[in-house]
Amino acid sequence: MLITRESEYAMRMVRALADNEVRAVRKICDDELIPHKWAYKILKKMERAKIVKAFHGANGGYRLDMELSQISMLDILGINENTLRFNECMYSANGCMHHGKTGGCEIRRELGRLETIIKTALSERTMDMVVEAIEPSGARSVCRTSQPSAD
């Protein structure tokens, strides 16, 4: 499972729109350091998924069309990734070449178990939690950066 740059950009766009104001694409890109060439493609996908709404005209741009608490990380990944699979053998009717030898593949079962855990975690993490840096335990995460000494 590879989470692409496109999905990362989509999450950052949601963060840029978190205040529910209409934002110009250029402003979103500049604030989130997203290449402009990616923005429209990603925003179109998010619009089709009803995550954002487009506003046209001189004061146009995009605004969230859903509450942050209704948008999961899995929702964002689902609109940008072709597949959220660990391994193709898990989705093949015949499994892998090892499936028939042992009556079942332990590796395939374990990858399936882990995939379920990860998809569940991604579906439970909503974008409000991400934007507000809330840990799964409910505690707020604190990003510490080194500060220059006052000396």
C-alpha positions in Angstrom: 0.0 0.0 0.0 1.5 3.3 -1.1 -0.1 6.5 -0.1 0.7 8.8 -2.9 1.6 12.4 -3.0 -1.8 13.1 -4.5 -3.5 11.9 -1.3 -1.1 13.9 0.8 -2.0 17.0 -1.2 -5.7 16.3 -0.8 -5.4 16.1 3.0 -3.4 19.3 3.0 -6.1 21.0 0.8 -8.7 19.9 3.3 -6.6 21.4 6.0 -6.4 24.7 4.1 -10.2 24.8 3.9 -10.8 23.8 7.5 -12.1 27.3 8.4 -15.0 26.7 5.9 -14.2 29.9 3.9 -14.1 30.0 0.1 -10.4 29.9 -0.9 -8.9 30.5 -4.3 -6.9 27.6 -5.7 -3.8 29.8 -5.8 -4.1 30.6 -2.1 -4.6 26.9 -1.2 -1.6 26.0 -3.2 0.6 28.8 -1.8 -0.4 28.1 1.8 0.1 24.4 1.6 3.0 24.3 -0.8 1.1 22.3 -3.4 2.1 22.5 -7.1 -0.7 24.2 -9.0 -0.7 21.5 -11.7 -2.0 19.0 -9.2 -4.6 21.2 -7.5 -7.4 21.2 -10.0 -7.3 17.5 -10.7 -7.4 16.7 -7.0 -10.1 19.3 -6.2 -12.3 17.9 -9.1 -12.1 14.5 -7.5 -12.9 15.9 -4.1 -15.8 17.8 -5.7 -17.2 14.6 -7.2 -16.9 13.0 -3.8 -18.9 15.9 -2.3 -16.0 16.8 0.0 -15.6 20.3 -1.5 -17.8 22.6 -3.4 -16.7 24.9 -6.2 -17.6 28.5 -6.5 -17.2 30.2 -9.9 -16.6 33.9 -10.7 -14.4 36.7 -9.6 -14.5 35.6 -5.9 -14.6 31.9 -6.8 -12.7 29.1 -5.3 -13.4 26.1 -3.1 -14.9 25.5 0.3 -15.5 22.3 2.2 -18.9 20.8 1.5 -18.7 18.5 4.6 -17.8 18.9 8.2 -14.2 17.9 9.0 -15.6 15.4 11.4 -17.4 13.7 8.5 -14.3 13.2 6.4 -12.1 10.3 7.2 -8.6 9.7 6.1 -9.9 6.6 4.3 -12.4 8.9 2.4 -9.5 11.0 1.1 -7.4 8.0 0.2 -10.3 6.4 -1.5 -10.8 9.2 -4.0 -7.1 9.4 -4.9 -5.7 5.9 -4.8 -6.5 3.2 -7.4 -6.3 0.6 -4.8 -5.7 0.3 -1.0 -4.4 -3.2 -1.2 -1.3 -4.7 0.4 -0.8 -7.4 -2.1 -2.5 -8.6 -5.3 -2.6 -12.2 -4.2 -5.2 -11.3 -1.6 -7.7 -10.3 -4.3 -7.1 -13.0 -6.8 -9.7 -15.8 -7.0 -6.9 -18.4 -7.0 -4.6 -16.6 -4.4 -0.9 -17.0 -4.9 1.1 -20.0 -6.0 1.6 -21.0 -2.4 -2.1 -21.1 -1.6 -2.7 -24.7 -2.8 0.5 -26.1 -1.4 -0.3 -25.5 2.3 -4.1 -25.4 2.2 -3.9 -21.7 2.8 -1.3 -19.1 3.0 -0.3 -17.8 6.4 1.3 -14.7 4.9 -1.9 -13.9 2.9 -4.0 -14.2 6.1 -1.6 -12.0 8.1 -1.5 -9.4 5.4 -5.3 -9.4 5.2 -5.5 -9.0 9.0 -3.1 -6.1 8.9 -4.9 -4.5 6.0 -8.1 -4.6 7.9 -6.5 -3.0 11.0 -5.0 -0.2 8.8 -8.3 0.5 6.9 -10.2 0.6 10.2 -7.7 3.1 11.7 -7.9 5.3 8.6 -11.7 5.2 8.6 -11.8 6.2 12.3 -9.3 9.1 11.9 -11.4 12.1 10.8 -9.8 15.2 9.3 -10.9 17.3 12.3 -8.7 15.0 14.4 -5.8 15.4 12.0 -6.1 19.1 11.6 -6.4 19.7 15.3 -3.6 17.2 16.1 -5.8 14.9 18.3 -4.2 11.6 19.1 -6.2 8.4 18.9 -6.3 8.4 22.7 -8.1 11.8 22.5 -5.1 13.7 23.8 -3.8 16.6 21.8 -0.4 16.1 20.2 2.2 18.8 20.7 4.7 19.5 18.0 7.9 20.7 19.7 10.5 22.5 17.7 13.9 23.5 19.0 14.0 27.1 20.1 17.1 29.1 20.0 18.5 29.8 23.4 18.1 33.3 24.9 21.8 33.6 25.5 
